[in-house]
């Protein structure tokens, strides 16, 4: 009888122990699931940022003296700066200036008191027009100028984000595979401009069941606009 009683005690203890383990599992499972989804959101946001980034080079230039003409020719600029022809030119007040390329010279239609210019070059910008500009046709000799800091850094570009939204909408499965999103995880994202305008994906085949939990995150970014302006915005991601 004592031996039988001891067996019952062991079995009862085991049942109590397993019940305790199961109870702990039920408590921690939602937290583990949420943590996993949080990690998925971080991974997705990071992947989108990486795929939206490209190099941009900025070159500073200052003319030595004010010119009475409304145009300047920076002779040999592209040789000295070692940049390509996809450029945007801004002055000290951040206004975008008309510019063209004439051989290796940079022609800029300037504002009245402009002495300082910043030239931005990136594969994400349109190629500059070539040849003379009307106000610059009489400029045979180049203006004396000083070439300043030349800096290349990686930036997030508006054009690349919009391109990713187009790729998602056109071929979701290939886009998902390219981002290395694991099977069983679905996702969506959008982009919010500095002025609050949102650009979202358009996938007609993407449906979400009403009983599925959706996890979302707004990732703040600094992006470069089509006109080389640096603006704050958000990449909004969600997974389920």
C-alpha positions, 0 to 999 in steps of 0.5 A, a space after each residue: 500500500 505504501 508503494 502504491 501510494 508513493 506512485 500516485 504521489 509521483 504521478 500527481 506531482 508530474 501532472 502538477 508540474 506539466 500543468 505549471 509548464 503549460 500555464 507558463 507557455 500560455 502566458 508567455 506565448 503572446 509576448 513571444 509572438 509580439 516580439 517576433 513580429 516586432 523583429 519582423 517589422 524592424 527587419 522589413 523597415 531596415 530592408 526597405 531603407 537599404 533598398 531605397 539608398 544610393 550615393 550622392 556627391 555634393 560639391 561646393 563652388 564659389 566665384 571670386 567676384 560678382 559678375 554683372 551677367 546673370 550667368 557664370 561658366 565654371 571652366 573645367 568644373 567636371 574634370 576638377 570635381 570628378 563627377 558625372 552629368 546627373 546634377 542639380 545646382 542650388 545657391 546659398 538660399 537653396 533655390 534650384 538654378 538652371 544649369 547645363 553642361 558645355 564640354 567639361 564646363 558647368 554653366 549656371 544661370 544665377 540670381 543677382 547676388 549669387 556667389 556660392 553654389 552647391 552641385 549635387 550629383 547622383 544616379 537618381 537625378 536626371 542627366 543635365 542638358 548639354 550645350 550653351 544656355 542663352 544668357 551664357 552664350 557670350 561667356 567665352 572665358 570661364 569665371 574665376 572660382 574656388 572649388 570647395 568641399 567634395 563629399 560623397 555619402 549614402 542617402 535615401 531617395 524619394 525616387 527609389 522609394 517610389 520605385 519600390 512601391 511600384 515593384 511591390 504593386 507589379 509583382 508582390 511575390 518576386 518583391 517579397 523574395 528579393 527582400 528575403 521575407 520568410 514564408 508565412 509572413 505577409 507585409 505591406 508598406 507606404 511612404 509619407 512625404 514631409 507635407 503629409 501626402 502618403 503614397 501606398 502600394 496597390 496590390 489587387 491580390 493582397 487580402 487580409 482576413 478579419 481575424 488576423 493580427 496586424 502589426 504596424 510601425 512608422 519608421 522616420 527617415 530623412 530622404 532626398 527629393 527629386 530636386 536634391 532637397 533633404 526632407 523628413 518623412 516616414 516609411 510605414 510598414 505592417 506585417 501579419 
